Amino acid sequence: MKIETLARKMLTGLALSLAALAVQAAGQGAGGSQAYEAPLPPGLATAKDMCALLPCKDVFPGATSFSERMGQPPYVEAYGGEDGKQKLGYVMLSTDITDTPAYSGKPVVTLIGMDTEGKYVGVKVIKHSEPILLLGIPESALLDFNAQYIGKSVKDKIEVGQTRPDEGVLGVDAISGATVTVIAQNQVITTSGAAVARQVGIIEPLVREPVRYVEPAAGQPLPDWDTLVKQGAIGKLVVKPEQVGLEKSNVPFIELWFGSLNSPVVGPALLGEDTWKNLMGRMKEGQNAIFIIRTAGAESFKGSGFVRGGIYDRVQVRQDNDIFTFKDSDAVNLYTLKAKGAPKFSESSIFIVRSPAFSAAYPWKLIFLGNKRDPATGQRVFTVFDKGYWLPEQYLVGGHPKITVPEATWVKVWKQRAPQIVLFALLLVAVTVVYALRDHLTRRSTHKNKWPVNSFKFTFWAIFVFWVGFGLMAQPSVTQVLTWLHSLLFKWEWDLFLSDPFLFLYWIFIFVTIFLFGRGLFCGWTCPFGSIQEGLHKIAGATPLKRYQFLPPKWLHDRLKWIKYAVFFGLVVVSLFSMGLAEKLAEVEPFKTTFLVGITKRSWPFATFVLVILGLSIFIERPYCKYVCPLGASIAMPTTFRWFGLRRKADCNTCKACAKGCGALAIDADGRIDQRECMHCLDCMVLYTDNVGCPPLVKERKARERAGEPMTAIARDGYYIPIVPIEEDRQRLNAKKLLSIKPDPRWPSKRAHPSVENLHGVRRLLGEVVEHLWPFSREGWQASHVVVALGVAAALGATLVWLLAAGGSASPMLVIGVWFGWSVFEVLVRFKSKPYVKDGPWWGSVWRQASVMDMISYVGFKNLLIGAALFWLLAFTGLWTLA
């Protein structure tokens, strides 16, 4: 059987497995679950009969009926027994109590059952947005995690990890590969349970120190409105129309001012001495008054549906996990504000917080409850807007009390796994240092003895496969690239990336080494799945299977290598419309099946896909990395701008020794290395200085031996140092001759010399800016009027859309679509006008002719950064709200 035929058949098998996988992924939910991005029942947030909308019986077995929502934060009572009227316990919805975000940055909506003694009797996830639970983790894993809480008490100190009896800690086992998610889920369950348990008397209510106010000094003038605002004694909550799904407008949806009134300085300043004393005289000890006024917007903070004897359902006060609502008996009319400079208002009220659990000495939040309209579907989603408030310490005796702020989830993860994190960081540093010293290793190696290089590389493979991949489950994925792109364009949240410390450090390593050395250090030395593939290939090469190993024909490889770029761009486009669908389609990566779940625990398309890849790896080196991997494609593109590449000499344009041994097929017929395809095996660098394996060096060595000339060291240019310090010797003269008739293999393409190359100082800097921002040239216009005219039109259109965005008249998707269209035109225009790119960093001085992928990489990466900067600028200046 011919190699070409065998290659076609094997790669056809991979394509068929990939197609079956795509069908399976597109139709499957969260490990078989329907909870991933499941739509919540309309009106759930405010419905009195919560259990008519949610399966409360699933979390409270034995209950026959449930009450309406009661209390603050809300819960329902569960009834059962022989007469069906016995109170068995309570059911709560987590998002009524806490909005603790998980790895996705969104809360896991959870229904929780608790009996009258405070023991958990049921936990059910209603909705989640966790990519890790989409396909990688089966539903059974989440059910098993939640089941660990059954029988445990709200009084217990429960943490993810080992049980520590000496500290009174009960441990629950994490889900492998979803540590961040389950730590957040533990916080959700325990916080929700404790909040309800305090209300119903199962555990003691939280006691806060009573407030003590500073009395005004005799003759001291009362502060005016502006002073109180600057001090923080008056807070401001603004909701913009676009935040609730309406068209952008300069008029707020609602603008509220609020503050505490009990202070004998702040209260009289706002209400006047007599009105304030009258208000305080009507209140009991321990009660607190706050004021709220509306100064803009047509929306009422009292609620259009308010009736006498009812509850104000638009505003609440939250202090820690305690929520305080107001009835009509808690409201006092506010007719005027006496503070100098106070604004005019269209709605006002004073609300009395009667609960002794509230203390004005501690921080609290004003909550405005609204509905956000989805412009696409027209549906309304319950939304909470809040603003923090803490009475300035100058008005409190002794200042602000010391409070303990709960640690963020990511902080807990970093502390919990600190020793492993340190070791992992040292491992990444070690890889970088070893590779940076590659010249020393390759000079000590020969084409017959590569162990000075391979001893390090093989050791790193083993560590990254078994410890990093199977142990830490820290295999990078294209889903993280998509998340990074969305965060860069819309909203950057450090907590989202810090929540997985190993992937956070791993991606720092990847970003740094891509721009230092290119894609190959990660893909060829540290990628767990890539290491498995090449490890299998090496092991098989030491057995009789070696006779069946082959390299695909270069012509076939040069066509198939584009598949991974198509897969990556396809995922990016899909993610702009549906991140959930993109995450499903990202199962084109076999990483979750291999490291997070296990081949034996996945359905047959996933298992078959991995087995086909690993089977192919025995005969073809790294087939997945070369042809399918979207992660590899995403980090190959910025490799265009790497600082340091692999060395070439002039003779490489005629000598084929390195190309014949290149398993990545990254060396072309002229000896040039495609840095985007190179896996940095360093075999060519070993040959570069091997005077027994490199044909040009062998020729020179033999010539010197015949002439009785001494052997000198091999210089950085790959040739022997001249015997005497002459300017030219026979090697270098031959190199010049070769470069005069063949391409220079030291560069991926022919050198270019744009006019900006001749500028210096400030003019050079300005010229570089123009090169990057202005793709047109006089020569390009003369070459193709049509292309340049279309490019100018696209540029003007893109500029207009950005201006419309600044005015609030363009949606993010429209801007992204137009910006993408402009980028496509810019690629075409530059090929006619400026068909060159920098080789190495953008601030370097080496220019060369651009290939198609060079230009796509350059324009795509540049415009991504420009687009992100403009998005941020619009959001920072308040011209655009992306929420």
Secondary structure as GFF3:
##gff-version 3
##sequence-region A 1 883
A	DSSP	alpha_helix	3	26	.	.	.	ID=ss1
A	DSSP	three_ten_helix	50	52	.	.	.	ID=ss2
A	DSSP	alpha_helix	56	59	.	.	.	ID=ss3
A	DSSP	beta_strand	65	66	.	.	.	ID=ss4
A	DSSP	beta_strand	76	80	.	.	.	ID=ss5
A	DSSP	beta_strand	86	93	.	.	.	ID=ss6
A	DSSP	three_ten_helix	94	96	.	.	.	ID=ss7
A	DSSP	beta_strand	109	115	.	.	.	ID=ss8
A	DSSP	beta_strand	120	127	.	.	.	ID=ss9
A	DSSP	three_ten_helix	131	133	.	.	.	ID=ss10
A	DSSP	alpha_helix	139	147	.	.	.	ID=ss11
A	DSSP	beta_strand	157	160	.	.	.	ID=ss12
A	DSSP	three_ten_helix	165	167	.	.	.	ID=ss13
A	DSSP	beta_strand	169	172	.	.	.	ID=ss14
A	DSSP	alpha_helix	179	200	.	.	.	ID=ss15
A	DSSP	alpha_helix	225	231	.	.	.	ID=ss16
A	DSSP	beta_strand	235	239	.	.	.	ID=ss17
A	DSSP	three_ten_helix	241	244	.	.	.	ID=ss18
A	DSSP	beta_strand	254	260	.	.	.	ID=ss19
A	DSSP	alpha_helix	266	271	.	.	.	ID=ss20
A	DSSP	alpha_helix	273	282	.	.	.	ID=ss21
A	DSSP	beta_strand	288	296	.	.	.	ID=ss22
A	DSSP	beta_strand	311	319	.	.	.	ID=ss23
A	DSSP	beta_strand	322	327	.	.	.	ID=ss24
A	DSSP	three_ten_helix	328	330	.	.	.	ID=ss25
A	DSSP	beta_strand	331	332	.	.	.	ID=ss26
A	DSSP	beta_strand	347	353	.	.	.	ID=ss27
A	DSSP	beta_strand	364	373	.	.	.	ID=ss28
A	DSSP	beta_strand	380	389	.	.	.	ID=ss29
A	DSSP	three_ten_helix	393	395	.	.	.	ID=ss30
A	DSSP	alpha_helix	409	416	.	.	.	ID=ss31
A	DSSP	alpha_helix	418	436	.	.	.	ID=ss32
A	DSSP	alpha_helix	438	443	.	.	.	ID=ss33
A	DSSP	alpha_helix	451	462	.	.	.	ID=ss34
A	DSSP	pi_helix	463	471	.	.	.	ID=ss35
A	DSSP	alpha_helix	478	489	.	.	.	ID=ss36
A	DSSP	alpha_helix	494	498	.	.	.	ID=ss37
A	DSSP	alpha_helix	501	516	.	.	.	ID=ss38
A	DSSP	alpha_helix	520	521	.	.	.	ID=ss39
A	DSSP	pi_helix	522	526	.	.	.	ID=ss40
A	DSSP	alpha_helix	528	541	.	.	.	ID=ss41
A	DSSP	three_ten_helix	544	548	.	.	.	ID=ss42
A	DSSP	alpha_helix	554	560	.	.	.	ID=ss43
A	DSSP	alpha_helix	563	577	.	.	.	ID=ss44
A	DSSP	alpha_helix	579	585	.	.	.	ID=ss45
A	DSSP	three_ten_helix	586	588	.	.	.	ID=ss46
A	DSSP	alpha_helix	591	591	.	.	.	ID=ss47
A	DSSP	pi_helix	592	597	.	.	.	ID=ss48
A	DSSP	three_ten_helix	599	601	.	.	.	ID=ss49
A	DSSP	alpha_helix	604	619	.	.	.	ID=ss50
A	DSSP	alpha_helix	623	627	.	.	.	ID=ss51
A	DSSP	alpha_helix	630	636	.	.	.	ID=ss52
A	DSSP	three_ten_helix	637	641	.	.	.	ID=ss53
A	DSSP	three_ten_helix	650	653	.	.	.	ID=ss54
A	DSSP	alpha_helix	657	660	.	.	.	ID=ss55
A	DSSP	alpha_helix	683	688	.	.	.	ID=ss56
A	DSSP	alpha_helix	695	707	.	.	.	ID=ss57
A	DSSP	alpha_helix	730	741	.	.	.	ID=ss58
A	DSSP	beta_strand	751	752	.	.	.	ID=ss59
A	DSSP	three_ten_helix	755	758	.	.	.	ID=ss60
A	DSSP	alpha_helix	761	773	.	.	.	ID=ss61
A	DSSP	alpha_helix	778	783	.	.	.	ID=ss62
A	DSSP	alpha_helix	785	806	.	.	.	ID=ss63
A	DSSP	alpha_helix	812	833	.	.	.	ID=ss64
A	DSSP	beta_strand	836	838	.	.	.	ID=ss65
A	DSSP	beta_strand	847	849	.	.	.	ID=ss66
A	DSSP	alpha_helix	852	876	.	.	.	ID=ss67
###
